[in-house]
């Protein structure tokens, strides 16, 4: 869960820095702080939701994309092969 928050914080920080640079050097006009905070909250919420969806649906999302693209690949880490004597 902490990965999701770290990703969200990094994305929001990069957005705020880019927005401040844009306002300071490109537009040469500072917008009200209220607007910057509101836009940053939207970016933070969106990145939090996007990271949550991506990290929690990683395996099923790959299965879905393999089905959509008709790709016959499979995940080697989930394939189990028993080569020893059976335990029963």
ZILINKA-V749090 format. One record per residue. RES is the residue in three letters. BURIAL is I if it has 9 or more other C-alpha atoms within 8 Angstrom, else O. Layout:
RES:BURIAL  RES:BURIAL
//
This chain:
UNK:O  UNK:O  UNK:O  UNK:I  UNK:I  UNK:O  UNK:I  UNK:I  UNK:I  UNK:O  UNK:I  UNK:I  UNK:O  UNK:O  UNK:I  UNK:I  UNK:O  UNK:O  UNK:O  UNK:O  UNK:I  UNK:I  UNK:I  UNK:I  UNK:O  UNK:O  UNK:O  UNK:O  UNK:O  UNK:O  UNK:O  UNK:O  UNK:O  UNK:O  UNK:O  UNK:I  UNK:O  UNK:O  UNK:O  UNK:I  UNK:O  UNK:O  UNK:I  UNK:I  UNK:I  UNK:O  UNK:I  UNK:I  UNK:O  UNK:O  UNK:I  UNK:I  UNK:O  UNK:O  UNK:O  UNK:O  UNK:O  UNK:O  UNK:O  UNK:O  UNK:O  UNK:O  UNK:O  UNK:O  UNK:O  UNK:I  UNK:O  UNK:O  UNK:O  UNK:O  UNK:O  UNK:O  UNK:O  UNK:O  UNK:O  UNK:O  UNK:O  UNK:O  UNK:O  UNK:O  UNK:O  UNK:O  UNK:O  UNK:O  UNK:O  UNK:O  UNK:O  UNK:O
//
